[in-house]
Amino acid sequence: MTQLPWHNYDGESADDLFALSTTHRTDSLVVAFETALARKADSLGVAALTQPELDVLAIEALEREVNNGGYGQFFVNSSNEFAATVVEALRRIGCPSTASITQRAIDALPTGIPLMPESLTAAMEKDDPSRDKRLEECDQAYLDAREDIATALLQYLIKERASIKLLA
């Protein structure tokens, strides 16, 4: 089986990226959308993003952090800004197993903690072996789930393409 090439984002429009879906790796296109949407958020502010655009940023932040250092890393890095929205984003794209695992990771945090960056960082700085064990179990479940998040996310973007506007 031939491996499709990786695409590096270079300012293309959403339509240009969608057109590459048969000739380039799905994960590379999802990363390209994330890059473009992060630029849009930096330029216009997060409030200028549509729900599907925010979903891309939340899900890709989760993917990057959990695959690199686990849920603990997701909760302490700037990605934690998406902690309150990522479970619903995963459900919207059709990844119920990953949504459930992510909810279990959130539930491993202290009861009643606001899912805000400062609160999450402070909670994760406290020594809590029980929490850490539960998060490690979620890390493993995430890796074992094998939901094709990139494909689900690209299909969701294609379905929601009218809501995806990249900067020119």
TIVO-2410 file (N, C-alpha, C; in nm, 3 decimals):
# residues 168
REC num residu      c1      c2      c3 atome chaine
REC   1      M   0.085  -0.118   0.000     N      A
REC   1      M   0.000   0.000   0.000    CA      A
REC   1      M   0.089   0.124   0.000     C      A
REC   2      T   0.061   0.215  -0.089     N      A
REC   2      T   0.139   0.337  -0.101    CA      A
REC   2      T   0.097   0.437   0.006     C      A
REC   3      Q   0.196   0.494   0.071     N      A
REC   3      Q   0.170   0.596   0.172    CA      A
REC   3      Q   0.149   0.730   0.103     C      A
REC   4      L   0.041   0.797   0.135     N      A
REC   4      L   0.015   0.929   0.077    CA      A
REC   4      L   0.112   1.030   0.136     C      A
REC   5      P   0.144   1.135   0.061     N      A
REC   5      P   0.239   1.235   0.110    CA      A
REC   5      P   0.178   1.325   0.219     C      A
REC   6      W   0.269   1.380   0.299     N      A
REC   6      W   0.233   1.476   0.402    CA      A
REC   6      W   0.217   1.612   0.337     C      A
REC   7      H   0.123   1.690   0.384     N      A
REC   7      H   0.103   1.825   0.332    CA      A
REC   7      H   0.140   1.925   0.440     C      A
REC   8      N   0.227   2.018   0.409     N      A
REC   8      N   0.260   2.128   0.499    CA      A
REC   8      N   0.178   2.250   0.461     C      A
REC   9      Y   0.109   2.304   0.558     N      A
REC   9      Y   0.021   2.420   0.533    CA      A
REC   9      Y   0.102   2.539   0.484     C      A
REC  10      D   0.051   2.603   0.378     N      A
REC  10      D   0.121   2.717   0.320    CA      A
REC  10      D   0.021   2.827   0.280     C      A
REC  11      G  -0.077   2.849   0.366     N      A
REC  11      G  -0.171   2.958   0.341    CA      A
REC  11      G  -0.287   2.925   0.250     C      A
REC  12      E  -0.310   2.798   0.222     N      A
REC  12      E  -0.421   2.760   0.133    CA      A
REC  12      E  -0.556   2.793   0.195     C      A
REC  13      S  -0.656   2.800   0.110     N      A
REC  13      S  -0.794   2.817   0.155    CA      A
REC  13      S  -0.847   2.683   0.205     C      A
REC  14      A  -0.961   2.688   0.272     N      A
REC  14      A  -1.024   2.564   0.316    CA      A
REC  14      A  -1.057   2.475   0.196     C      A
REC  15      D  -1.108   2.534   0.088     N      A
REC  15      D  -1.140   2.455  -0.031    CA      A
REC  15      D  -1.016   2.388  -0.088     C      A
REC  16      D  -0.904   2.459  -0.087     N      A
REC  16      D  -0.779   2.400  -0.135    CA      A
REC  16      D  -0.740   2.279  -0.050     C      A
REC  17      L  -0.755   2.292   0.082     N      A
REC  17      L  -0.721   2.180   0.171    CA      A
REC  17      L  -0.817   2.064   0.152     C      A
REC  18      F  -0.946   2.093   0.140     N      A
REC  18      F  -1.043   1.986   0.116    CA      A
REC  18      F  -1.011   1.911  -0.013     C      A
REC  19      A  -0.965   1.982  -0.115     N      A
REC  19      A  -0.933   1.919  -0.244    CA      A
REC  19      A  -0.816   1.822  -0.233     C      A
REC  20      L  -0.734   1.836  -0.131     N      A
REC  20      L  -0.619   1.746  -0.112    CA      A
REC  20      L  -0.655   1.618  -0.039     C      A
REC  21      S  -0.781   1.600  -0.002     N      A
REC  21      S  -0.819   1.487   0.083    CA      A
REC  21      S  -0.800   1.350   0.017     C      A
REC  22      T  -0.791   1.345  -0.113     N      A
REC  22      T  -0.768   1.216  -0.180    CA      A
REC  22      T  -0.622   1.194  -0.218     C      A
REC  23      T  -0.541   1.297  -0.204     N      A
REC  23      T  -0.401   1.285  -0.248    CA      A
REC  23      T  -0.298   1.300  -0.137     C      A
REC  24      H  -0.344   1.339  -0.016     N      A
REC  24      H  -0.250   1.361   0.094    CA      A
REC  24      H  -0.301   1.295   0.222     C      A
REC  25      R  -0.210   1.274   0.314     N      A
REC  25      R  -0.244   1.211   0.441    CA      A
REC  25      R  -0.349   1.292   0.516     C      A
REC  26      T  -0.447   1.222   0.567     N      A
REC  26      T  -0.555   1.285   0.644    CA      A
REC  26      T  -0.500   1.360   0.764     C      A
REC  27      D  -0.408   1.298   0.838     N      A
REC  27      D  -0.356   1.364   0.957    CA      A
REC  27      D  -0.283   1.493   0.921     C      A
REC  28      S  -0.219   1.497   0.804     N      A
REC  28      S  -0.150   1.619   0.764    CA      A
REC  28      S  -0.250   1.730   0.732     C      A
REC  29      L  -0.363   1.695   0.676     N      A
REC  29      L  -0.465   1.795   0.644    CA      A
REC  29      L  -0.530   1.848   0.771     C      A
REC  30      V  -0.551   1.761   0.868     N      A
REC  30      V  -0.607   1.805   0.996    CA      A
REC  30      V  -0.510   1.902   1.064     C      A
REC  31      V  -0.380   1.871   1.060     N      A
REC  31      V  -0.279   1.960   1.117    CA      A
REC  31      V  -0.277   2.092   1.039     C      A
REC  32      A  -0.295   2.086   0.908     N      A
REC  32      A  -0.298   2.209   0.827    CA      A
REC  32      A  -0.417   2.296   0.868     C      A
REC  33      F  -0.534   2.234   0.887     N      A
REC  33      F  -0.650   2.311   0.934    CA      A
REC  33      F  -0.622   2.370   1.072     C      A
REC  34      E  -0.562   2.292   1.160     N      A
REC  34      E  -0.531   2.343   1.294    CA      A
REC  34      E  -0.438   2.464   1.285     C      A
REC  35      T  -0.335   2.454   1.203     N      A
REC  35      T  -0.240   2.565   1.186    CA      A
REC  35      T  -0.311   2.690   1.136     C      A
REC  36      A  -0.394   2.673   1.033     N      A
REC  36      A  -0.467   2.787   0.977    CA      A
REC  36      A  -0.563   2.848   1.078     C      A
REC  37      L  -0.631   2.763   1.155     N      A
REC  37      L  -0.728   2.813   1.253    CA      A
REC  37      L  -0.660   2.878   1.372     C      A
REC  38      A  -0.543   2.829   1.409     N      A
REC  38      A  -0.467   2.894   1.517    CA      A
REC  38      A  -0.423   3.033   1.472     C      A
REC  39      R  -0.384   3.045   1.347     N      A
REC  39      R  -0.348   3.178   1.293    CA      A
REC  39      R  -0.469   3.271   1.294     C      A
REC  40      K  -0.584   3.217   1.256     N      A
REC  40      K  -0.707   3.296   1.256    CA      A
REC  40      K  -0.739   3.342   1.398     C      A
REC  41      A  -0.729   3.252   1.494     N      A
REC  41      A  -0.756   3.287   1.634    CA      A
REC  41      A  -0.658   3.392   1.684     C      A
REC  42      D  -0.531   3.379   1.647     N      A
REC  42      D  -0.430   3.478   1.687    CA      A
REC  42      D  -0.460   3.615   1.627     C      A
REC  43      S  -0.506   3.615   1.504     N      A
REC  43      S  -0.531   3.739   1.432    CA      A
REC  43      S  -0.662   3.807   1.472     C      A
REC  44      L  -0.769   3.728   1.481     N      A
REC  44      L  -0.902   3.784   1.503    CA      A
REC  44      L  -0.958   3.760   1.642     C      A
REC  45      G  -0.895   3.673   1.717     N      A
REC  45      G  -0.946   3.635   1.848    CA      A
REC  45      G  -1.028   3.508   1.841     C      A
REC  46      V  -1.032   3.435   1.950     N      A
REC  46      V  -1.103   3.308   1.955    CA      A
REC  46      V  -1.253   3.328   1.931     C      A
REC  47      A  -1.307   3.441   1.971     N      A
REC  47      A  -1.449   3.467   1.952    CA      A
REC  47      A  -1.490   3.470   1.805     C      A
REC  48      A  -1.394   3.487   1.716     N      A
REC  48      A  -1.423   3.491   1.572    CA      A
REC  48      A  -1.437   3.351   1.512     C      A
REC  49      L  -1.407   3.248   1.589     N      A
REC  49      L  -1.412   3.112   1.538    CA      A
REC  49      L  -1.551   3.051   1.554     C      A
REC  50      T  -1.588   2.969   1.457     N      A
REC  50      T  -1.714   2.895   1.463    CA      A
REC  50      T  -1.694   2.773   1.552     C      A
REC  51      Q  -1.805   2.708   1.589     N      A
REC  51      Q  -1.795   2.588   1.672    CA      A
REC  51      Q  -1.708   2.480   1.606     C      A
REC  52      P  -1.730   2.448   1.478     N      A
REC  52      P  -1.642   2.347   1.416    CA      A
REC  52      P  -1.494   2.387   1.416     C      A
REC  53      E  -1.466   2.516   1.400     N      A
REC  53      E  -1.327   2.561   1.403    CA      A
REC  53      E  -1.268   2.544   1.542     C      A
REC  54      L  -1.346   2.578   1.645     N      A
REC  54      L  -1.301   2.557   1.783    CA      A
REC  54      L  -1.281   2.409   1.813     C      A
REC  55      D  -1.368   2.326   1.758     N      A
REC  55      D  -1.356   2.181   1.779    CA      A
REC  55      D  -1.222   2.130   1.727     C      A
REC  56      V  -1.179   2.180   1.611     N      A
REC  56      V  -1.049   2.140   1.556    CA      A
REC  56      V  -0.937   2.173   1.655     C      A
REC  57      L  -0.938   2.295   1.707     N      A
REC  57      L  -0.831   2.336   1.799    CA      A
REC  57      L  -0.834   2.253   1.927     C      A
REC  58      A  -0.952   2.226   1.980     N      A
REC  58      A  -0.963   2.148   2.104    CA      A
REC  58      A  -0.916   2.005   2.084     C      A
REC  59      I  -0.962   1.943   1.978     N      A
REC  59      I  -0.929   1.802   1.955    CA      A
REC  59      I  -0.782   1.785   1.920     C      A
REC  60      E  -0.730   1.873   1.839     N      A
REC  60      E  -0.588   1.863   1.804    CA      A
REC  60      E  -0.498   1.893   1.924     C      A
REC  61      A  -0.539   1.983   2.013     N      A
REC  61      A  -0.463   2.007   2.136    CA      A
REC  61      A  -0.461   1.880   2.220     C      A
REC  62      L  -0.576   1.815   2.233     N      A
REC  62      L  -0.582   1.689   2.308    CA      A
REC  62      L  -0.493   1.583   2.243     C      A
REC  63      E  -0.505   1.566   2.114     N      A
REC  63      E  -0.425   1.467   2.043    CA      A
REC  63      E  -0.275   1.490   2.065     C      A
REC  64      R  -0.233   1.613   2.046     N      A
REC  64      R  -0.091   1.646   2.060    CA      A
REC  64      R  -0.040   1.616   2.201     C      A
REC  65      E  -0.114   1.660   2.301     N      A
REC  65      E  -0.068   1.647   2.438    CA      A
REC  65      E  -0.076   1.504   2.490     C      A
REC  66      V  -0.189   1.437   2.468     N      A
REC  66      V  -0.203   1.301   2.521    CA      A
REC  66      V  -0.106   1.206   2.451     C      A
REC  67      N  -0.088   1.221   2.322     N      A
REC  67      N   0.008   1.136   2.252    CA      A
REC  67      N   0.152   1.165   2.292     C      A
REC  68      N   0.178   1.285   2.340     N      A
REC  68      N   0.314   1.323   2.377    CA      A
REC  68      N   0.345   1.297   2.525     C      A
REC  69      G   0.249   1.328   2.613     N      A
REC  69      G   0.279   1.315   2.755    CA      A
REC  69      G   0.160   1.279   2.841     C      A
REC  70      G   0.048   1.246   2.779     N      A
REC  70      G  -0.068   1.201   2.855    CA      A
REC  70      G  -0.162   1.313   2.894     C      A
REC  71      Y  -0.269   1.272   2.960     N      A
REC  71      Y  -0.370   1.367   3.005    CA      A
REC  71      Y  -0.312   1.468   3.104     C      A
REC  72      G  -0.217   1.424   3.186     N      A
REC  72      G  -0.153   1.517   3.278    CA      A
REC  72      G  -0.092   1.635   3.205     C      A
REC  73      Q  -0.029   1.607   3.092     N      A
REC  73      Q   0.030   1.713   3.011    CA      A
REC  73      Q  -0.079   1.802   2.951     C      A
REC  74      F  -0.189   1.742   2.907     N      A
REC  74      F  -0.301   1.820   2.853    CA      A
REC  74      F  -0.354   1.918   2.958     C      A
REC  75      F  -0.360   1.873   3.084     N      A
REC  75      F  -0.416   1.957   3.189    CA      A
REC  75      F  -0.321   2.065   3.240     C      A
REC  76      V  -0.190   2.054   3.215     N      A
REC  76      V  -0.098   2.157   3.265    CA      A
REC  76      V  -0.050   2.253   3.157     C      A
REC  77      N  -0.052   2.213   3.033     N      A
REC  77      N  -0.006   2.301   2.926    CA      A
REC  77      N  -0.119   2.393   2.881     C      A
REC  78      S  -0.087   2.485   2.792     N      A
REC  78      S  -0.187   2.581   2.745    CA      A
REC  78      S  -0.306   2.512   2.679     C      A
REC  79      S  -0.291   2.388   2.641     N      A
REC  79      S  -0.401   2.310   2.585    CA      A
REC  79      S  -0.517   2.299   2.683     C      A
REC  80      N  -0.491   2.320   2.812     N      A
REC  80      N  -0.596   2.306   2.912    CA      A
REC  80      N  -0.709   2.407   2.893     C      A
REC  81      E  -0.689   2.507   2.808     N      A
REC  81      E  -0.799   2.600   2.779    CA      A
REC  81      E  -0.917   2.529   2.714     C      A
REC  82      F  -0.893   2.409   2.661     N      A
REC  82      F  -0.998   2.333   2.593    CA      A
REC  82      F  -1.058   2.222   2.680     C      A
REC  83      A  -1.017   2.213   2.805     N      A
REC  83      A  -1.064   2.104   2.892    CA      A
REC  83      A  -1.216   2.104   2.907     C      A
REC  84      A  -1.277   2.219   2.911     N      A
REC  84      A  -1.421   2.227   2.932    CA      A
REC  84      A  -1.502   2.193   2.806     C      A
REC  85      T  -1.438   2.192   2.690     N      A
REC  85      T  -1.513   2.174   2.565    CA      A
REC  85      T  -1.474   2.051   2.485     C      A
REC  86      V  -1.364   1.989   2.517     N      A
REC  86      V  -1.310   1.883   2.430    CA      A
REC  86      V  -1.397   1.758   2.428     C      A
REC  87      V  -1.462   1.723   2.538     N      A
REC  87      V  -1.546   1.602   2.539    CA      A
REC  87      V  -1.661   1.617   2.440     C      A
REC  88      E  -1.729   1.730   2.444     N      A
REC  88      E  -1.839   1.752   2.350    CA      A
REC  88      E  -1.789   1.762   2.207     C      A
REC  89      A  -1.671   1.819   2.187     N      A
REC  89      A  -1.612   1.825   2.052    CA      A
REC  89      A  -1.589   1.684   1.999     C      A
REC  90      L  -1.539   1.596   2.082     N      A
REC  90      L  -1.516   1.457   2.041    CA      A
REC  90      L  -1.648   1.388   2.007     C      A
REC  91      R  -1.750   1.416   2.083     N      A
REC  91      R  -1.882   1.357   2.053    CA      A
REC  91      R  -1.935   1.410   1.920     C      A
REC  92      R  -1.916   1.540   1.897     N      A
REC  92      R  -1.966   1.598   1.771    CA      A
REC  92      R  -1.901   1.535   1.648     C      A
REC  93      I  -1.774   1.498   1.659     N      A
REC  93      I  -1.708   1.440   1.541    CA      A
REC  93      I  -1.729   1.289   1.530     C      A
REC  94      G  -1.793   1.229   1.630     N      A
REC  94      G  -1.822   1.087   1.624    CA      A
REC  94      G  -1.714   0.998   1.685     C      A
REC  95      C  -1.652   1.044   1.792     N      A
REC  95      C  -1.551   0.964   1.863    CA      A
REC  95      C  -1.596   0.942   2.008     C      A
REC  96      P  -1.701   0.860   2.027     N      A
REC  96      P  -1.758   0.842   2.162    CA      A
REC  96      P  -1.663   0.773   2.260     C      A
REC  97      S  -1.582   0.681   2.213     N      A
REC  97      S  -1.489   0.613   2.305    CA      A
REC  97      S  -1.386   0.711   2.360     C      A
REC  98      T  -1.329   0.791   2.274     N      A
REC  98      T  -1.230   0.890   2.318    CA      A
REC  98      T  -1.296   0.995   2.406     C      A
REC  99      A  -1.419   1.033   2.375     N      A
REC  99      A  -1.492   1.127   2.459    CA      A
REC  99      A  -1.511   1.069   2.599     C      A
REC 100      S  -1.548   0.942   2.608     N      A
REC 100      S  -1.569   0.877   2.737    CA      A
REC 100      S  -1.440   0.869   2.816     C      A
REC 101      I  -1.332   0.833   2.751     N      A
REC 101      I  -1.201   0.824   2.817    CA      A
REC 101      I  -1.159   0.962   2.868     C      A
REC 102      T  -1.180   1.063   2.786     N      A
REC 102      T  -1.143   1.199   2.825    CA      A
REC 102      T  -1.228   1.247   2.942     C      A
REC 103      Q  -1.355   1.211   2.943     N      A
REC 103      Q  -1.440   1.246   3.058    CA      A
REC 103      Q  -1.389   1.176   3.184     C      A
REC 104      R  -1.346   1.051   3.172     N      A
REC 104      R  -1.289   0.981   3.289    CA      A
REC 104      R  -1.164   1.052   3.338     C      A
REC 105      A  -1.083   1.104   3.247     N      A
REC 105      A  -0.963   1.178   3.287    CA      A
REC 105      A  -1.003   1.306   3.362     C      A
REC 106      I  -1.103   1.374   3.313     N      A
REC 106      I  -1.152   1.495   3.381    CA      A
REC 106      I  -1.206   1.458   3.519     C      A
REC 107      D  -1.277   1.345   3.527     N      A
REC 107      D  -1.334   1.300   3.654    CA      A
REC 107      D  -1.226   1.259   3.754     C      A
REC 108      A  -1.104   1.234   3.707     N      A
REC 108      A  -0.994   1.200   3.797    CA      A
REC 108      A  -0.942   1.323   3.872     C      A
REC 109      L  -0.979   1.440   3.824     N      A
REC 109      L  -0.938   1.565   3.889    CA      A
REC 109      L  -1.021   1.586   4.016     C      A
REC 110      P  -0.975   1.673   4.105     N      A
REC 110      P  -1.053   1.697   4.227    CA      A
REC 110      P  -1.197   1.739   4.197     C      A
REC 111      T  -1.289   1.688   4.274     N      A
REC 111      T  -1.431   1.718   4.257    CA      A
REC 111      T  -1.456   1.868   4.266     C      A
REC 112      G  -1.533   1.918   4.172     N      A
REC 112      G  -1.574   2.057   4.175    CA      A
REC 112      G  -1.474   2.157   4.120     C      A
REC 113      I  -1.361   2.109   4.072     N      A
REC 113      I  -1.260   2.202   4.019    CA      A
REC 113      I  -1.313   2.266   3.891     C      A
REC 114      P  -1.304   2.398   3.880     N      A
REC 114      P  -1.343   2.461   3.754    CA      A
REC 114      P  -1.247   2.420   3.642     C      A
REC 115      L  -1.300   2.392   3.526     N      A
REC 115      L  -1.215   2.351   3.414    CA      A
REC 115      L  -1.160   2.474   3.344     C      A
REC 116      M  -1.085   2.552   3.422     N      A
REC 116      M  -1.021   2.675   3.376    CA      A
REC 116      M  -0.870   2.655   3.385     C      A
REC 117      P  -0.793   2.717   3.296     N      A
REC 117      P  -0.648   2.695   3.295    CA      A
REC 117      P  -0.580   2.708   3.431     C      A
REC 118      E  -0.607   2.816   3.504     N      A
REC 118      E  -0.537   2.837   3.631    CA      A
REC 118      E  -0.573   2.729   3.732     C      A
REC 119      S  -0.701   2.691   3.738     N      A
REC 119      S  -0.746   2.589   3.832    CA      A
REC 119      S  -0.686   2.453   3.799     C      A
REC 120      L  -0.681   2.422   3.671     N      A
REC 120      L  -0.625   2.293   3.629    CA      A
REC 120      L  -0.477   2.286   3.659     C      A
REC 121      T  -0.405   2.392   3.629     N      A
REC 121      T  -0.262   2.394   3.656    CA      A
REC 121      T  -0.236   2.378   3.805     C      A
REC 122      A  -0.310   2.453   3.887     N      A
REC 122      A  -0.292   2.445   4.033    CA      A
REC 122      A  -0.324   2.304   4.084     C      A
REC 123      A  -0.430   2.243   4.034     N      A
REC 123      A  -0.467   2.109   4.078    CA      A
REC 123      A  -0.361   2.006   4.039     C      A
REC 124      M  -0.305   2.022   3.920     N      A
REC 124      M  -0.205   1.925   3.873    CA      A
REC 124      M  -0.071   1.943   3.944     C      A
REC 125      E  -0.046   2.061   4.000     N      A
REC 125      E   0.080   2.083   4.072    CA      A
REC 125      E   0.080   2.014   4.208     C      A
REC 126      K  -0.039   1.980   4.261     N      A
REC 126      K  -0.049   1.913   4.390    CA      A
REC 126      K  -0.020   1.765   4.373     C      A
REC 127      D   0.056   1.711   4.467     N      A
REC 127      D   0.088   1.568   4.465    CA      A
REC 127      D  -0.039   1.488   4.492     C      A
REC 128      D  -0.073   1.397   4.400     N      A
REC 128      D  -0.193   1.316   4.415    CA      A
REC 128      D  -0.172   1.183   4.342     C      A
REC 129      P  -0.112   1.084   4.410     N      A
REC 129      P  -0.085   0.955   4.345    CA      A
REC 129      P  -0.210   0.886   4.291     C      A
REC 130      S  -0.323   0.901   4.360     N      A
REC 130      S  -0.446   0.838   4.313    CA      A
REC 130      S  -0.490   0.899   4.180     C      A
REC 131      R  -0.488   1.031   4.171     N      A
REC 131      R  -0.522   1.099   4.046    CA      A
REC 131      R  -0.427   1.057   3.935     C      A
REC 132      D  -0.297   1.056   3.967     N      A
REC 132      D  -0.197   1.021   3.866    CA      A
REC 132      D  -0.217   0.880   3.813     C      A
REC 133      K  -0.254   0.787   3.902     N      A
REC 133      K  -0.280   0.649   3.859    CA      A
REC 133      K  -0.401   0.645   3.766     C      A
REC 134      R  -0.506   0.716   3.802     N      A
REC 134      R  -0.626   0.719   3.718    CA      A
REC 134      R  -0.596   0.783   3.582     C      A
REC 135      L  -0.515   0.889   3.581     N      A
REC 135      L  -0.479   0.952   3.455    CA      A
REC 135      L  -0.395   0.859   3.368     C      A
REC 136      E  -0.304   0.785   3.430     N      A
REC 136      E  -0.224   0.688   3.354    CA      A
REC 136      E  -0.312   0.581   3.292     C      A
REC 137      E  -0.415   0.537   3.365     N      A
REC 137      E  -0.509   0.440   3.309    CA      A
REC 137      E  -0.583   0.500   3.190     C      A
REC 138      C  -0.618   0.626   3.200     N      A
REC 138      C  -0.684   0.695   3.088    CA      A
REC 138      C  -0.589   0.710   2.969     C      A
REC 139      D  -0.462   0.739   2.999     N      A
REC 139      D  -0.362   0.749   2.892    CA      A
REC 139      D  -0.357   0.619   2.812     C      A
REC 140      Q  -0.351   0.508   2.884     N      A
REC 140      Q  -0.343   0.378   2.817    CA      A
REC 140      Q  -0.472   0.348   2.740     C      A
REC 141      A  -0.585   0.379   2.800     N      A
REC 141      A  -0.713   0.357   2.732    CA      A
REC 141      A  -0.720   0.440   2.604     C      A
REC 142      Y  -0.670   0.563   2.609     N      A
REC 142      Y  -0.668   0.651   2.492    CA      A
REC 142      Y  -0.587   0.586   2.379     C      A
REC 143      L  -0.470   0.536   2.415     N      A
REC 143      L  -0.385   0.473   2.314    CA      A
REC 143      L  -0.446   0.343   2.261     C      A
REC 144      D  -0.517   0.272   2.347     N      A
REC 144      D  -0.578   0.145   2.308    CA      A
REC 144      D  -0.708   0.163   2.229     C      A
REC 145      A  -0.772   0.279   2.242     N      A
REC 145      A  -0.904   0.300   2.181    CA      A
REC 145      A  -0.901   0.287   2.030     C      A
REC 146      R  -0.797   0.335   1.970     N      A
REC 146      R  -0.779   0.323   1.825    CA      A
REC 146      R  -0.890   0.384   1.741     C      A
REC 147      E  -0.962   0.480   1.797     N      A
REC 147      E  -1.055   0.553   1.712    CA      A
REC 147      E  -0.971   0.637   1.616     C      A
REC 148      D  -1.013   0.643   1.492     N      A
REC 148      D  -0.941   0.721   1.392    CA      A
REC 148      D  -0.987   0.866   1.401     C      A
REC 149      I  -0.928   0.937   1.496     N      A
REC 149      I  -0.971   1.073   1.525    CA      A
REC 149      I  -0.946   1.164   1.406     C      A
REC 150      A  -0.833   1.151   1.340     N      A
REC 150      A  -0.802   1.238   1.226    CA      A
REC 150      A  -0.906   1.222   1.114     C      A
REC 151      T  -0.941   1.099   1.082     N      A
REC 151      T  -1.040   1.076   0.977    CA      A
REC 151      T  -1.177   1.130   1.020     C      A
REC 152      A  -1.215   1.104   1.144     N      A
REC 152      A  -1.343   1.154   1.194    CA      A
REC 152      A  -1.346   1.307   1.190     C      A
REC 153      L  -1.235   1.368   1.228     N      A
REC 153      L  -1.229   1.515   1.229    CA      A
REC 153      L  -1.236   1.571   1.087     C      A
REC 154      L  -1.164   1.512   0.993     N      A
REC 154      L  -1.169   1.561   0.855    CA      A
REC 154      L  -1.309   1.542   0.797     C      A
REC 155      Q  -1.373   1.429   0.824     N      A
REC 155      Q  -1.509   1.407   0.774    CA      A
REC 155      Q  -1.606   1.510   0.834     C      A
REC 156      Y  -1.588   1.541   0.960     N      A
REC 156      Y  -1.669   1.644   1.027    CA      A
REC 156      Y  -1.647   1.780   0.960     C      A
REC 157      L  -1.522   1.812   0.931     N      A
REC 157      L  -1.493   1.939   0.865    CA      A
REC 157      L  -1.555   1.946   0.726     C      A
REC 158      I  -1.550   1.836   0.654     N      A
REC 158      I  -1.612   1.832   0.522    CA      A
REC 158      I  -1.763   1.856   0.534     C      A
REC 159      K  -1.825   1.791   0.632     N      A
REC 159      K  -1.969   1.808   0.656    CA      A
REC 159      K  -2.002   1.952   0.696     C      A
REC 160      E  -1.912   2.013   0.772     N      A
REC 160      E  -1.934   2.149   0.823    CA      A
REC 160      E  -1.860   2.254   0.740     C      A
REC 161      R  -1.822   2.220   0.618     N      A
REC 161      R  -1.733   2.307   0.540    CA      A
REC 161      R  -1.784   2.449   0.524     C      A
REC 162      A  -1.912   2.472   0.526     N      A
REC 162      A  -1.965   2.608   0.515    CA      A
REC 162      A  -1.928   2.692   0.638     C      A
REC 163      S  -1.895   2.627   0.748     N      A
REC 163      S  -1.858   2.697   0.872    CA      A
REC 163      S  -1.707   2.717   0.886     C      A
REC 164      I  -1.631   2.670   0.789     N      A
REC 164      I  -1.485   2.677   0.798    CA      A
REC 164      I  -1.436   2.788   0.705     C      A
REC 165      K  -1.386   2.894   0.763     N      A
REC 165      K  -1.334   3.008   0.687    CA      A
REC 165      K  -1.192   3.038   0.735     C      A
REC 166      L  -1.097   3.016   0.648     N      A
REC 166      L  -0.958   3.044   0.682    CA      A
REC 166      L  -0.922   3.184   0.633     C      A
REC 167      L  -0.822   3.243   0.694     N      A
REC 167      L  -0.777   3.375   0.650    CA      A
REC 167      L  -0.710   3.364   0.515     C      A
REC 168      A  -0.724   3.467   0.435     N      A
REC 168      A  -0.661   3.468   0.303    CA      A
REC 168      A  -0.515   3.506   0.314     C      A
***
